[in-house]
Amino acid sequence: MPPKRARYDRGMEIQSIDLQTKDNTTAHHTDLYDTQKYVVLRWGNTFALNVKFSEAFDSKECSLKAEFTRGDRPRVSRGTKFVTYLSADARNYYYSWKGEMKSINDKEVSVTVTLPNDGPIGMYDLLVELVSGNTTVHSLEADKKVVILFNPWDKDGGVYMEEEDRRQEYVLNETGMIWAGTPSSKHIWHWNFAQLEEVCLEATLFLLNEKDLDSDDRRSPIVVSRTLAEMVNINDDDNGVLWGNWSSDDKDYADGTDPTAWSGSEAILTEYMRTKRPVKYAQCWVFGGTLTTVLRAVGIPARPITNFDSAHDTEANRTIDYYYDENWNLLDKSADSIWNYHVWVDAWMDRQDLSSNYSGWQAVDATPQEISDFSGTMVTGPASVRAVKEGVDVKFDNLFVIAEVNADIVTHMEKNGKSVVVSTNTTEVGSLIATKKVGKDELEDITLEYKFKEGTVEERATAVPRAQSDIKYTLVPEQNVSIGKPCTFTLTMKTDIPGIMTVNLVLKVNSVTYIGSVGELIKEQKERKTVSRATGTVAVRFTITDKEYEGKLSNQAMLQCSVFAHVKEKDQYWVGKVTQQFTLPTMSFSFPSGSTKAQKGKPYDVVCSFINPLNTSMTNIEWIVEGAGLIKPDIIKAKESVAAGKNVEQKFTLAPTETSNSSRRTLVVTCNSMQLKGVMGTTVITVV
C-alpha cells in the first residue's frame, strides 16, 4: 500500500526508515537468512530503527506510532494488525508490544520496539506515522517487509532450546544427513535443507497462507508444525508441495523426478514456488527433508529421524500381521507392512495442551500413510516422543507412532480353513532409531528416547505378550557388500531344550522396495536340519550371486531373505526376514585449482567421480547438484554411457554468492542412471 501523504502544518515529513538490518538480524539470530527483500526477526526480542524527518523533530509537538499489518484488511481484533506508540515513557499496547523513543538528534529519532514472545508468525508491513494530537499528519511504509518467526533463544517463546550447539544444529544448520538402508548396512541421503535461503522462507510462509491459518494458530508451534506437515504432502487436496510415489517401475516417474534424484529442499521448493503446483515425486526421506526445512525456516528446531524396521499398522492394533498358506505363499489379507526404514521429523516445542512432561521432541510426519483421527487429513503428529515411549495415547496420533517403533510382527498360517498364529517377533520393529549428531557428521542412536530397552518389563508393557519358540533363531545378512558382488545370508539355530528337533526350512530371496513391497523371487532353497543341545549352533548359509540378482533390484538396491522354519516334533513355526542393503560406490571430489577455497563471485570448478561397480554399462546418467551459497540446484545429463569398471565423472562450475552466511559451504551431489541410483557425495568448500 502506498504511503499516506497527509501534511503537517510546517510541511514536516518522514523521509526514511532505517531498519538497521545488520544489527537487528544479528541480535535476533537471523543474520544467516540469505535475503535482500525482508528483514527477518524473532518474537520476544527488541529491534531498533531510525526515523529521519525533513526537519527537526520536537517530541513536545509530535509523537510516532508504528503499525505492523499482515494480510488483506488487517484488523486489531483479528490479530493481523498491531500498533505501538514510540514514546519516551515506553507505554505498552496490544499483546505486550512496547515502543520506546531512545534518542532525538535533530532530524533523526532512534526508537526500539520490543516484540511479545507469543505473536503470530508471518510477514508484516511496517508503517511509521507522525502524529500530532490524535491526527496522523504523515506516514511512510518501510521499504522492506518484516518477517517475524518463532524464537528458540527465548525461554518463554514455546520452542526454547537451552543449549546453543543444539540450536545451531537444529535451527541454523543448512545441511544434514538422513540415514537409510538397514541397521547392518546403512545408506546416507545427504540433504541440502537450505532453510535460510529466501525461496525456502517464502515457500514456508506461502504454505501457511494457503492453509489460511488465523492469528491464534500462528502463535502455536503445535498447530504450525501440524499444518506444515499437512502441506508438505498433497493428499488432502490442499495444493501441497510433494506428490508421493512408491512405484518400483522407473516409467512411473517419467513425468517428474525420481525421488532418489533429489538431494535437497531448495530445488523442490523453487519448483513449487515457480508453478504453485505439487512437485513430482517424493518418498519418505524427501518428505522428511522438506518438512525439516520448513520447520527450521520458521524457527522450530527440527531433526530428521530414521526408524529402521518401521511398522505401518493399518489396523491400529500394534501388531503387523502377515498371512500365508501352507506352502508359505503370502496371502493378500492385510495391508500391514514393515518398511526397511521410515523417515519422519522430530520438532522441539512446549506442549501446553498436555502435561509439561510431554514437552520437548515431538514426532511429526508429512509422509501420507494413514488418515489422522484428529483432523481427517493425511498427517501424523506432533506426537510427544516421551508419551510414545510410555505407550500413552495422547494427541496427536501417538498410537500410530507407538506401533511404528514397537509393534509385534505376527505370522498367521491358513490351515484347514482356519487362521493359526505360527510365529511372532517382538524385537524387530524399531530396531534402530537414528539421527545426525549435533555438530558432527555421525549417527546418533536415539532408540531409547522412543522406547524402553527391548525385552524389559517397561517395553513389553507397550505391546502384547507372545509365545516363545524352543529354538533360538538368528538371521543376518553379510555386511558391507558392494553392489555388483555376491552376498550371503546366514541362519543360525540353537536350543537349550532336551531332545532332538527336526527343522524343515524354506529360504527365499526376493527383490524388495524399502517400504517392504516384495518383488520378483530370485532364489529359493529348502533344507532339513537337526538341532539339539549336543549339536550346539547349527548354521545355514544362503548365497546369491551378482548374476542372479543383476537387473532385478529395486531402485535402492535391496534384497530380502525370508526364512520359514517348522519344527516337526513340536509343531512350532518361526518366520524371519532380513534385508540386504548393498553398499554404493564412494564419490570422490577433486579441485582443478588445487584449493578447496573459492572466492565470492568468481567461478570455481569441482570434479566429482566414482567407479562404475556393476558388471554392465551405466546409461542415461544424470548428475544432480545443490549447495546453498555455492550453486543453484541443477541437473546435468551425461552424453555418454560408462562401461563396467570405468570412471564416472562430471565437472561443476560453482558461483559462490555474496552473503552473511558462514564461509564453510557444503556441496551435495547425486548421480543416477538406469542401472544404479542414489550414489551421493558431499564436500565442504570455504568461501573467502
C-alpha positions as CSV (number, residue, x, y, z in Angstrom):
1,M,0.0,0.0,0.0
2,P,1.4,3.5,-0.9
3,P,2.4,5.8,2.0
4,K,-0.2,8.3,3.1
5,R,0.6,11.9,2.1
6,A,-1.1,14.0,4.8
7,R,0.8,17.1,5.6
8,Y,2.0,18.6,8.9
9,D,1.3,22.3,9.4
10,R,5.0,23.2,8.8
11,G,5.4,20.7,5.9
12,M,7.2,18.1,8.1
13,E,7.5,14.7,6.6
14,I,9.1,11.3,7.4
15,Q,11.9,11.0,4.8
16,S,13.2,7.5,5.6
17,I,13.0,4.5,7.9
18,D,16.3,2.7,8.6
19,L,15.6,-0.8,9.7
20,Q,19.2,-1.4,10.8
21,T,19.1,-4.8,9.2
22,K,22.6,-5.9,10.1
23,D,22.4,-5.1,13.8
24,N,18.8,-6.3,14.2
25,T,19.2,-9.6,12.4
26,T,22.4,-10.3,14.4
27,A,20.6,-9.7,17.6
28,H,17.7,-11.9,16.5
29,H,20.0,-14.8,15.2
30,T,18.5,-14.3,11.7
31,D,21.6,-12.7,10.0
32,L,22.2,-16.0,8.2
33,Y,19.0,-15.7,6.2
34,D,20.1,-15.0,2.6
35,T,17.6,-12.4,1.6
36,Q,17.6,-8.8,0.4
37,K,13.8,-8.4,0.4
38,Y,13.0,-9.0,4.0
39,V,14.2,-8.1,7.5
40,V,13.8,-11.4,9.5
41,L,13.2,-11.1,13.2
42,R,12.1,-13.3,16.1
43,W,9.4,-12.8,18.6
44,G,10.4,-11.9,22.2
45,N,13.3,-9.7,21.1
46,T,13.8,-5.9,20.8
47,F,14.7,-4.3,17.5
48,A,15.8,-0.8,16.7
49,L,15.1,1.6,13.8
50,N,16.0,5.1,12.9
51,V,13.4,7.5,11.5
52,K,14.6,10.6,9.6
53,F,12.5,13.7,9.1
54,S,12.5,16.7,6.8
55,E,13.1,19.0,9.8
56,A,14.0,18.8,13.4
57,F,11.7,16.5,15.5
58,D,10.1,18.1,18.6
59,S,8.7,15.5,20.9
60,K,6.5,18.1,22.6
61,E,4.6,18.7,19.4
62,C,4.8,15.3,17.7
63,S,4.8,11.6,18.5
64,L,5.4,8.5,16.5
65,K,3.3,5.4,16.0
66,A,4.3,2.1,14.4
67,E,1.8,-0.3,12.8
68,F,2.6,-3.9,11.8
69,T,0.0,-5.4,9.5
70,R,-0.4,-8.7,7.8
71,G,-2.7,-9.9,5.1
72,D,-5.8,-8.3,3.5
73,R,-7.9,-5.9,5.5
74,P,-5.8,-6.1,8.7
75,R,-7.7,-5.6,12.0
76,V,-6.5,-5.4,15.6
77,S,-9.4,-7.7,16.5
78,R,-8.2,-10.4,14.2
79,G,-4.6,-10.2,15.4
80,T,-3.4,-9.1,11.9
81,K,-2.7,-5.5,13.0
82,F,-0.5,-4.4,15.9
83,V,0.0,-0.8,17.0
84,T,2.7,0.5,19.2
85,Y,3.4,4.2,20.2
86,L,7.0,5.1,20.1
87,S,7.4,7.4,23.1
88,A,9.8,8.3,25.8
89,D,7.6,6.7,28.5
90,A,7.7,3.2,26.8
91,R,3.9,2.6,27.0
92,N,2.6,-0.9,26.4
93,Y,-0.1,-1.7,23.8
94,Y,-1.6,-4.8,22.4
95,Y,-0.1,-8.2,23.4
96,S,2.8,-6.6,25.3
97,W,4.2,-4.7,22.4
98,K,6.4,-1.9,23.7
99,G,7.7,1.1,21.8
100,E,10.3,3.4,23.2
101,M,12.0,6.6,21.9
102,K,15.6,6.2,22.7
103,S,17.1,9.4,21.4
104,I,16.4,12.5,19.3
105,N,19.2,14.0,17.2
106,D,17.8,17.0,15.3
107,K,16.1,15.4,12.3
108,E,16.7,11.8,13.3
109,V,14.9,9.8,16.0
110,S,16.1,6.4,17.3
111,V,13.4,4.1,18.6
112,T,13.1,0.5,19.7
113,V,10.2,-1.9,19.6
114,T,10.0,-4.9,21.9
115,L,8.1,-7.8,20.4
116,P,6.0,-10.0,22.6
117,N,7.1,-13.7,22.7
118,D,3.7,-15.1,21.7
119,G,3.0,-13.2,18.4
120,P,1.7,-14.8,15.2
121,I,4.5,-15.7,12.8
122,G,4.3,-14.3,9.4
123,M,5.2,-11.4,7.0
124,Y,4.3,-7.9,8.1
125,D,4.2,-4.4,6.5
126,L,5.7,-1.8,8.8
127,L,4.1,1.7,8.7
128,V,5.5,4.6,10.8
129,E,3.2,7.5,11.4
130,L,3.9,11.1,12.5
131,V,1.2,12.0,14.9
132,S,0.1,15.4,16.2
133,G,-2.6,15.1,18.9
134,N,-4.9,12.5,17.5
135,T,-4.2,13.2,13.9
136,T,-1.8,11.4,11.6
137,V,-0.2,14.1,9.6
138,H,2.3,12.0,7.6
139,S,3.3,8.3,7.3
140,L,5.8,6.2,5.5
141,E,6.0,2.5,4.8
142,A,9.3,0.7,5.3
143,D,10.9,-0.3,2.1
144,K,11.3,-3.9,3.3
145,K,8.7,-6.3,4.7
146,V,9.3,-7.7,8.2
147,V,9.2,-11.4,8.7
148,I,8.8,-12.5,12.4
149,L,9.5,-16.1,13.4
150,F,9.4,-18.3,16.5
151,N,12.4,-17.8,18.8
152,P,14.3,-20.8,20.2
153,W,16.5,-18.4,22.1
154,D,13.6,-17.1,24.2
155,K,12.7,-19.0,27.4
156,D,9.1,-18.1,27.1
157,G,8.7,-18.5,23.3
158,G,7.3,-22.0,23.1
159,V,10.2,-23.5,21.2
160,Y,13.0,-22.6,23.6
161,M,16.1,-24.9,23.4
162,E,18.7,-24.3,26.1
163,E,21.9,-25.5,24.5
164,E,23.5,-23.2,21.9
165,D,25.1,-26.1,20.0
166,R,21.7,-27.7,19.6
167,R,20.2,-24.5,18.3
168,Q,23.0,-24.2,15.8
169,E,22.3,-27.8,14.6
170,Y,18.5,-27.9,14.7
171,V,17.7,-24.4,13.7
172,L,20.6,-22.9,11.6
173,N,22.4,-25.8,10.0
174,E,21.5,-25.8,6.3
175,T,22.9,-29.3,5.5
176,G,22.5,-32.7,7.1
177,M,22.3,-36.5,6.8
178,I,19.3,-38.8,6.6
179,W,20.0,-42.4,7.2
180,A,18.5,-45.2,5.1
181,G,19.1,-48.8,4.3
182,T,19.2,-51.3,7.1
183,P,20.7,-51.3,10.6
184,S,23.6,-53.5,9.5
185,S,24.2,-51.8,6.1
186,K,23.3,-48.2,6.2
187,H,23.0,-45.7,3.4
188,I,23.1,-41.9,3.8
189,W,20.9,-39.4,2.0
190,H,22.9,-36.2,2.2
191,W,20.4,-33.3,2.3
192,N,20.6,-29.6,1.5
193,F,17.9,-28.2,3.8
194,A,18.7,-24.6,2.7
195,Q,16.1,-23.3,5.2
196,L,17.9,-19.9,5.3
197,E,17.5,-19.4,1.5
198,E,15.0,-16.8,0.5
199,V,12.9,-19.1,-1.6
200,C,12.5,-21.6,1.3
201,L,11.4,-18.9,3.7
202,E,8.9,-17.6,1.1
203,A,7.6,-21.1,0.4
204,T,7.0,-21.8,4.1
205,L,5.0,-18.6,4.6
206,F,3.1,-19.3,1.4
207,L,2.1,-22.7,2.7
208,L,0.7,-21.2,5.9
209,N,-1.2,-18.6,3.9
210,E,-2.6,-21.4,1.6
211,K,-4.0,-23.1,4.7
212,D,-5.4,-19.7,5.9
213,L,-4.2,-20.1,9.4
214,D,-5.6,-17.5,11.8
215,S,-3.5,-15.5,14.2
216,D,-4.1,-17.7,17.2
217,D,-2.9,-20.7,15.2
218,R,0.1,-18.8,14.0
219,R,1.2,-18.3,17.6
220,S,1.2,-22.1,18.3
221,P,4.2,-24.2,17.2
222,I,1.9,-27.2,17.7
223,V,-0.6,-26.0,15.1
224,V,2.1,-24.6,12.7
225,S,4.1,-27.9,12.7
226,R,1.0,-30.0,12.1
227,T,-0.1,-27.6,9.3
228,L,3.2,-27.6,7.6
229,A,3.3,-31.4,7.7
230,E,-0.1,-31.5,6.0
231,M,1.0,-29.0,3.4
232,V,4.2,-30.8,2.5
233,N,2.1,-33.6,1.0
234,I,-0.8,-33.3,-1.5
235,N,-3.1,-35.9,-0.1
236,D,-5.7,-33.6,1.3
237,D,-6.5,-31.6,-1.9
238,D,-4.7,-28.6,-0.4
239,N,-2.2,-27.9,-3.2
240,G,0.7,-29.2,-1.0
241,V,4.3,-29.4,-2.0
242,L,5.1,-33.0,-2.8
243,W,3.4,-35.9,-4.7
244,G,4.2,-39.3,-3.2
245,N,5.1,-42.2,-5.5
246,W,6.5,-45.6,-4.3
247,S,6.5,-47.4,-7.7
248,S,9.3,-49.8,-8.5
249,D,8.9,-49.1,-12.2
250,D,11.1,-46.2,-13.5
251,K,8.5,-45.5,-16.1
252,D,6.1,-44.2,-13.4
253,Y,8.5,-41.3,-12.7
254,A,8.8,-40.2,-16.3
255,D,6.6,-37.1,-15.8
256,G,8.5,-35.9,-12.8
257,T,11.7,-36.6,-10.8
258,D,12.7,-40.0,-9.3
259,P,12.8,-39.5,-5.5
260,T,16.3,-40.8,-5.4
261,A,17.4,-37.9,-7.6
262,W,16.6,-35.2,-5.0
263,S,19.4,-34.0,-2.9
264,G,17.8,-31.1,-1.1
265,S,14.7,-29.0,-0.4
266,E,15.8,-25.9,-2.3
267,A,15.2,-27.4,-5.7
268,I,11.9,-28.8,-4.6
269,L,10.6,-25.5,-3.1
270,T,12.0,-23.5,-6.0
271,E,10.0,-25.5,-8.5
272,Y,6.9,-25.4,-6.2
273,M,7.0,-21.6,-5.9
274,R,7.6,-21.3,-9.7
275,T,4.5,-23.3,-10.6
276,K,2.4,-23.2,-7.4
277,R,1.7,-26.8,-8.1
278,P,2.7,-30.1,-6.4
279,V,6.2,-31.3,-7.3
280,K,6.6,-34.9,-8.5
281,Y,7.8,-37.2,-6.8
282,A,8.7,-38.0,-3.2
283,Q,9.2,-40.8,-0.8
284,C,9.6,-40.6,3.0
285,W,13.1,-39.1,3.2
286,V,12.1,-36.4,0.7
287,F,9.0,-35.6,2.7
288,G,11.2,-35.6,5.9
289,G,13.9,-33.5,4.5
290,T,11.4,-30.9,3.1
291,L,9.5,-30.8,6.4
292,T,12.7,-30.3,8.3
293,T,13.4,-27.3,6.0
294,V,10.1,-25.5,6.5
295,L,10.1,-26.1,10.3
296,R,13.6,-24.7,10.7
297,A,12.7,-21.8,8.4
298,V,10.1,-20.5,10.8
299,G,12.2,-21.1,13.9
300,I,11.0,-24.5,15.1
301,P,14.0,-26.7,16.0
302,A,13.8,-29.9,13.9
303,R,15.8,-33.0,13.1
304,P,15.0,-35.8,10.6
305,I,14.6,-39.2,12.2
306,T,15.1,-42.7,10.7
307,N,13.2,-45.6,12.2
308,F,14.7,-48.8,10.9
309,D,12.3,-51.7,10.5
310,S,9.4,-49.3,10.8
311,A,5.9,-50.7,11.3
312,H,2.9,-49.5,9.2
313,D,0.0,-50.6,11.3
314,T,-3.2,-50.2,9.3
315,E,-5.5,-51.8,11.8
316,A,-4.4,-49.8,14.9
317,N,-3.8,-53.0,17.0
318,R,0.0,-52.6,17.5
319,T,0.7,-55.8,15.5
320,I,1.9,-56.3,11.9
321,D,0.0,-59.3,10.6
322,Y,1.2,-61.5,7.7
323,Y,-0.9,-64.4,6.4
324,Y,0.5,-67.4,4.5
325,D,-0.9,-70.6,3.0
326,E,0.7,-74.0,4.0
327,N,3.2,-73.6,1.1
328,W,4.4,-70.3,2.5
329,N,2.8,-68.2,-0.2
330,L,1.9,-64.7,1.1
331,L,-1.9,-64.1,1.1
332,D,-3.4,-60.7,0.5
333,K,-5.3,-60.5,3.8
334,S,-3.7,-57.5,5.5
335,A,-2.3,-54.1,4.4
336,D,0.1,-54.1,7.3
337,S,3.8,-53.8,6.4
338,I,7.3,-53.4,7.7
339,W,9.3,-50.7,6.0
340,N,13.1,-51.3,6.0
341,Y,13.3,-47.7,7.2
342,H,11.0,-44.8,7.5
343,V,11.9,-41.1,7.9
344,W,9.9,-38.5,9.9
345,V,10.8,-35.4,11.8
346,D,11.2,-34.5,15.4
347,A,10.2,-30.9,16.2
348,W,11.0,-29.3,19.5
349,M,8.3,-27.4,21.4
350,D,6.3,-26.9,24.5
351,R,3.1,-29.0,24.8
352,Q,0.9,-26.6,26.9
353,D,-2.1,-28.6,25.7
354,L,-0.7,-31.7,27.6
355,S,1.3,-32.3,30.8
356,S,4.5,-30.4,30.8
357,N,6.2,-33.8,31.0
358,Y,5.4,-34.2,27.3
359,S,7.2,-31.1,26.0
360,G,10.4,-31.5,24.1
361,W,10.7,-33.6,20.9
362,Q,7.5,-34.3,19.0
363,A,7.3,-36.7,16.1
364,V,5.8,-35.0,13.0
365,D,5.3,-36.9,9.8
366,A,4.4,-35.5,6.3
367,T,4.6,-38.8,4.5
368,P,1.0,-39.8,3.7
369,Q,0.3,-43.1,5.5
370,E,-3.0,-43.1,7.4
371,I,-5.7,-40.6,8.0
372,S,-5.4,-38.9,11.3
373,D,-8.4,-39.4,13.7
374,F,-7.9,-35.8,14.9
375,S,-8.3,-34.0,11.6
376,G,-9.3,-36.4,8.9
377,T,-6.1,-35.5,7.0
378,M,-3.0,-37.4,6.0
379,V,-0.7,-36.3,8.7
380,T,0.9,-37.6,11.9
381,G,1.8,-35.6,15.0
382,P,3.0,-33.7,16.7
383,A,3.2,-36.8,18.9
384,S,5.2,-36.4,22.2
385,V,8.2,-38.7,22.0
386,R,8.1,-39.2,25.7
387,A,4.5,-40.2,25.6
388,V,5.3,-42.7,22.7
389,K,8.0,-44.2,24.9
390,E,5.5,-44.6,27.8
391,G,2.8,-46.0,25.5
392,V,0.4,-43.2,26.3
393,D,-2.4,-42.3,24.0
394,V,-2.4,-38.5,23.8
395,K,-2.9,-36.2,20.8
396,F,-1.8,-36.2,18.2
397,D,-1.6,-39.7,16.6
398,N,0.6,-41.2,19.4
399,L,-0.9,-44.7,18.9
400,F,0.3,-44.8,15.3
401,V,3.8,-43.8,16.2
402,I,3.9,-46.3,19.1
403,A,3.2,-49.0,16.6
404,E,5.8,-47.7,14.2
405,V,8.6,-48.2,16.8
406,N,7.3,-51.1,18.9
407,A,4.7,-53.2,17.2
408,D,5.0,-57.0,17.2
409,I,5.1,-59.0,14.0
410,V,2.6,-61.8,13.9
411,T,2.7,-64.5,11.2
412,H,-0.5,-66.5,10.5
413,M,-1.0,-69.7,8.5
414,E,-4.2,-70.7,6.9
415,K,-4.6,-74.4,7.8
416,N,-7.8,-76.4,7.2
417,G,-9.8,-73.3,6.7
418,K,-8.6,-71.7,9.9
419,S,-6.1,-69.0,10.6
420,V,-3.4,-70.0,13.2
421,V,-0.7,-67.8,14.7
422,V,2.5,-69.7,13.9
423,S,5.2,-67.2,14.8
424,T,5.8,-63.8,16.5
425,N,8.7,-61.4,16.5
426,T,8.8,-58.9,19.4
427,T,12.1,-57.3,18.8
428,E,12.5,-56.4,15.1
429,V,10.3,-53.3,14.8
430,G,12.1,-50.1,15.7
431,S,15.5,-51.9,15.9
432,L,17.4,-48.7,15.5
433,I,16.2,-45.1,15.6
434,A,18.8,-42.7,14.3
435,T,19.5,-39.0,13.6
436,K,22.6,-36.9,13.0
437,K,24.8,-36.0,16.0
438,V,25.0,-32.4,17.0
439,G,27.9,-30.7,15.3
440,K,29.2,-34.0,13.8
441,D,28.6,-35.9,10.6
442,E,27.9,-39.1,12.6
443,L,24.9,-41.2,13.5
444,E,23.3,-40.7,16.9
445,D,21.3,-43.7,18.3
446,I,18.2,-42.3,19.9
447,T,16.3,-45.6,20.1
448,L,16.0,-45.3,23.9
449,E,14.3,-41.9,23.6
450,Y,11.4,-43.6,21.8
451,K,11.2,-46.9,23.6
452,F,12.4,-48.8,26.6
453,K,15.2,-51.4,26.0
454,E,13.8,-54.4,24.2
455,G,12.6,-57.2,26.4
456,T,12.4,-55.1,29.6
457,V,9.2,-55.1,31.6
458,E,8.6,-51.4,30.6
459,E,9.0,-52.2,26.9
460,R,6.7,-55.2,26.9
461,A,4.1,-53.2,28.7
462,T,3.5,-51.3,25.5
463,A,2.9,-54.4,23.4
464,V,1.0,-57.7,23.5
465,P,2.8,-60.7,25.2
466,R,3.6,-63.5,22.7
467,A,4.7,-67.2,23.0
468,Q,8.3,-68.1,22.5
469,S,9.9,-70.8,20.4
470,D,12.0,-73.7,21.8
471,I,14.8,-72.8,19.3
472,K,16.6,-69.5,19.1
473,Y,16.9,-68.4,15.5
474,T,19.2,-65.7,14.2
475,L,19.1,-64.5,10.6
476,V,21.7,-61.9,9.4
477,P,22.9,-60.6,6.1
478,E,26.5,-60.2,5.1
479,Q,27.7,-56.8,6.0
480,N,29.3,-54.2,3.7
481,V,28.6,-55.9,0.4
482,S,29.3,-53.7,-2.6
483,I,26.7,-53.7,-5.3
484,G,27.9,-56.0,-8.1
485,K,29.2,-58.6,-5.6
486,P,27.6,-61.8,-4.3
487,C,26.0,-61.7,-0.9
488,T,25.4,-64.4,1.8
489,F,22.6,-64.7,4.4
490,T,23.3,-66.8,7.5
491,L,20.7,-68.5,9.6
492,T,21.8,-69.9,13.0
493,M,19.8,-72.2,15.3
494,K,20.4,-73.2,18.9
495,T,18.4,-74.8,21.7
496,D,18.7,-75.5,25.4
497,I,15.7,-77.8,25.4
498,P,16.3,-81.5,25.8
499,G,15.6,-83.8,22.8
500,I,16.3,-83.8,19.1
501,M,14.3,-81.4,16.9
502,T,14.0,-81.7,13.1
503,V,13.7,-78.3,11.4
504,N,12.3,-78.0,7.9
505,L,13.4,-74.8,6.3
506,V,12.3,-72.8,3.3
507,L,14.6,-69.9,2.3
508,K,13.6,-67.4,-0.2
509,V,15.3,-64.3,-1.6
510,N,13.3,-61.6,-3.4
511,S,13.8,-58.1,-4.6
512,V,12.2,-55.7,-2.3
513,T,11.5,-52.0,-2.1
514,Y,12.4,-50.1,1.1
515,I,8.7,-50.0,2.1
516,G,8.6,-53.8,2.2
517,S,6.9,-54.4,-1.1
518,V,8.2,-57.8,-2.2
519,G,9.1,-58.2,-5.9
520,E,10.5,-60.9,-8.0
521,L,11.5,-64.2,-6.5
522,I,15.3,-64.6,-7.2
523,K,16.1,-67.8,-5.5
524,E,14.5,-70.5,-3.3
525,Q,16.2,-73.2,-1.2
526,K,14.9,-76.0,1.0
527,E,16.8,-77.5,3.9
528,R,16.3,-80.0,6.7
529,K,18.4,-79.7,9.8
530,T,18.7,-81.4,13.2
531,V,19.0,-79.2,16.2
532,S,19.7,-80.3,19.8
533,R,21.8,-79.4,22.8
534,A,24.5,-81.7,21.6
535,T,24.7,-80.2,18.1
536,G,25.2,-76.7,19.5
537,T,24.8,-73.9,17.0
538,V,23.6,-75.1,13.6
539,A,24.3,-72.7,10.7
540,V,22.7,-72.5,7.2
541,R,24.2,-70.2,4.6
542,F,22.3,-68.9,1.5
543,T,24.4,-67.2,-1.2
544,I,23.1,-65.1,-4.0
545,T,25.5,-64.3,-6.9
546,D,25.6,-61.0,-8.7
547,K,24.4,-62.7,-11.9
548,E,21.3,-63.9,-10.0
549,Y,20.2,-60.5,-8.9
550,E,21.5,-58.4,-11.8
551,G,18.7,-56.2,-13.3
552,K,16.2,-57.3,-10.6
553,L,16.9,-54.9,-7.8
554,S,14.6,-52.1,-6.8
555,N,15.9,-48.5,-7.1
556,Q,17.5,-48.7,-3.6
557,A,19.5,-51.9,-4.3
558,M,17.9,-54.2,-1.7
559,L,17.2,-57.9,-1.4
560,Q,15.0,-59.6,1.2
561,C,15.7,-63.0,2.6
562,S,12.7,-64.8,4.2
563,V,13.1,-68.0,6.2
564,F,10.2,-70.2,7.2
565,A,11.0,-72.8,9.8
566,H,8.8,-75.7,11.1
567,V,9.9,-77.9,14.0
568,K,8.3,-81.3,13.3
569,E,8.4,-82.7,16.8
570,K,6.9,-79.6,18.5
571,D,4.7,-78.4,15.6
572,Q,6.3,-75.0,16.1
573,Y,6.9,-72.4,13.5
574,W,9.3,-69.5,13.1
575,V,9.4,-66.8,10.4
576,G,12.3,-64.5,10.0
577,K,13.0,-61.8,7.4
578,V,16.1,-59.6,6.8
579,T,17.1,-57.1,4.2
580,Q,20.5,-56.8,2.4
581,Q,21.3,-53.2,1.5
582,F,24.1,-53.2,-1.0
583,T,26.8,-50.6,-0.5
584,L,27.0,-48.0,-3.2
585,P,30.3,-46.6,-4.5
586,T,32.0,-43.7,-2.8
587,M,32.1,-40.4,-4.7
588,S,35.4,-38.5,-4.8
589,F,35.9,-34.8,-5.3
590,S,38.8,-33.0,-6.9
591,F,39.6,-29.3,-7.4
592,P,41.3,-28.2,-10.6
593,S,42.5,-25.0,-8.9
594,G,44.3,-27.2,-6.3
595,S,42.5,-25.5,-3.4
596,T,39.2,-26.1,-1.5
597,K,38.9,-22.3,-1.1
598,A,36.6,-20.4,-3.5
599,Q,36.3,-16.7,-4.0
600,K,32.9,-15.0,-3.7
601,G,31.5,-14.1,-7.1
602,K,34.1,-15.9,-9.1
603,P,33.7,-19.2,-11.0
604,Y,35.1,-22.3,-9.2
605,D,35.3,-25.8,-10.6
606,V,34.7,-29.1,-8.8
607,V,35.1,-32.5,-10.4
608,C,33.0,-35.5,-9.0
609,S,33.8,-39.1,-9.8
610,F,33.4,-42.7,-8.9
611,I,34.0,-46.2,-10.4
612,N,31.1,-48.0,-12.1
613,P,30.8,-51.1,-9.8
614,L,28.4,-53.0,-12.0
615,N,29.1,-55.7,-14.5
616,T,27.2,-53.7,-17.1
617,S,27.4,-50.2,-18.5
618,M,25.6,-47.3,-16.8
619,T,23.3,-45.5,-19.2
620,N,21.1,-42.4,-19.0
621,I,23.4,-40.9,-16.4
622,E,22.2,-37.7,-14.6
623,W,24.0,-35.6,-12.1
624,I,22.0,-33.6,-9.6
625,V,23.8,-30.8,-7.6
626,E,22.7,-28.4,-4.8
627,G,24.7,-26.2,-2.4
628,A,23.4,-23.2,-0.5
629,G,25.5,-20.2,-1.4
630,L,27.5,-22.2,-4.0
631,I,25.2,-23.1,-6.9
632,K,21.6,-23.1,-7.7
633,P,20.0,-26.5,-7.9
634,D,20.8,-28.1,-11.3
635,I,20.6,-31.3,-13.2
636,I,23.2,-32.3,-15.8
637,K,22.6,-35.2,-18.2
638,A,25.7,-37.0,-19.4
639,K,26.0,-37.5,-23.1
640,E,27.7,-40.9,-23.0
641,S,27.3,-44.3,-21.2
642,V,30.1,-45.6,-18.9
643,A,31.3,-49.2,-19.2
644,A,31.7,-51.6,-16.3
645,G,34.7,-50.8,-14.1
646,K,35.3,-47.4,-15.7
647,N,35.3,-43.9,-14.2
648,V,32.1,-41.9,-14.0
649,E,32.9,-38.2,-13.9
650,Q,31.3,-34.8,-14.1
651,K,32.6,-31.2,-13.7
652,F,30.5,-28.5,-12.0
653,T,31.3,-24.8,-12.1
654,L,30.2,-23.0,-8.9
655,A,29.5,-19.4,-8.4
656,P,29.7,-18.6,-4.6
657,T,27.4,-15.7,-3.7
658,E,27.8,-12.7,-1.5
659,T,26.1,-13.5,1.8
660,S,26.4,-13.1,5.5
661,N,26.3,-16.9,5.9
662,S,29.2,-19.0,7.3
663,S,32.1,-19.2,4.9
664,R,32.0,-23.0,5.1
665,R,29.6,-24.3,2.4
666,T,28.5,-27.9,1.6
667,L,28.1,-29.1,-1.9
668,V,25.7,-32.1,-2.3
669,V,25.9,-34.2,-5.4
670,T,23.8,-37.2,-6.5
671,C,24.3,-39.4,-9.6
672,N,21.5,-41.6,-11.0
673,S,21.4,-43.9,-14.0
674,M,19.0,-46.6,-15.4
675,Q,21.1,-49.3,-13.6
676,L,22.2,-47.6,-10.4
677,K,20.6,-44.9,-8.3
678,G,21.4,-42.8,-5.3
679,V,25.2,-42.5,-5.5
680,M,25.8,-39.5,-3.3
681,G,28.6,-37.4,-2.0
682,T,29.4,-34.1,-0.3
683,T,32.3,-31.8,0.1
684,V,32.9,-28.7,2.1
685,I,34.2,-25.6,0.3
686,T,35.4,-22.5,2.1
687,V,34.2,-19.2,0.5
688,V,36.6,-16.3,1.0
